[in-house]
Amino acid sequence: DVTDFMKVFEQELAKQPLATKDYQHDLAFGQSILPRYYADHQDILASNLFPEKNFSSDQIMVDDVPLVGKIDSITVLAADSKQVHVIDYKTSNPDSKSADLAKGGVYHRQLLFYKLLCDNAKAFGYTAVSGEINFVRPSAKTDQFVHRKYEFTDEDVARTRQEITTVYQHIQALDFLRPAAEKLCGECNWCQLLDGSTIA
């Protein structure tokens, strides 16, 4: 019930390395909004069958790229067909997040990454068919809780796989240490490091 829900929040908050002022602020803020959130979302919370599912030790490989991660919540949609719905909770104000929430935005891509985790973790055995971004803080403009659901498409998954592969290749090649020539001043320590004597 809501009493237990709030007790868990207070216990977990007490474990965080916060200054006294920050702790008191966060405690008061949580106590003001979380009972409302609980009342509005009991169905989601009750069906949360895999809370904070950690995929960090599953040795997941997608196109020869190792993937790890933790998903806030996974709900089983159909036990017979092994289909699940992934949820990521956000604590920020949703009013400034329209670009992130758009199809192809950073939150959409985050959920697609979670789909790849679920689908390729052999020990997990479920397929993610949909996802959701769920804000636990109400909108400052409307005072309503905001959530956005997405159905995963083959096209979106293929694009995400390609992005992951491309980024991984850049990381492996240390491309992030080689900025474009026009971005170099030629005088600072960083430029001297990049003169060819240290980085090929």
Summary of the structure (lengths in Angstrom):
residues: 200
radius of gyration: 21.1
end to end distance: 60.3
largest distance: 63.8
contacts: 509
relative contact order: 0.11
helix: 46%
strand: 21%
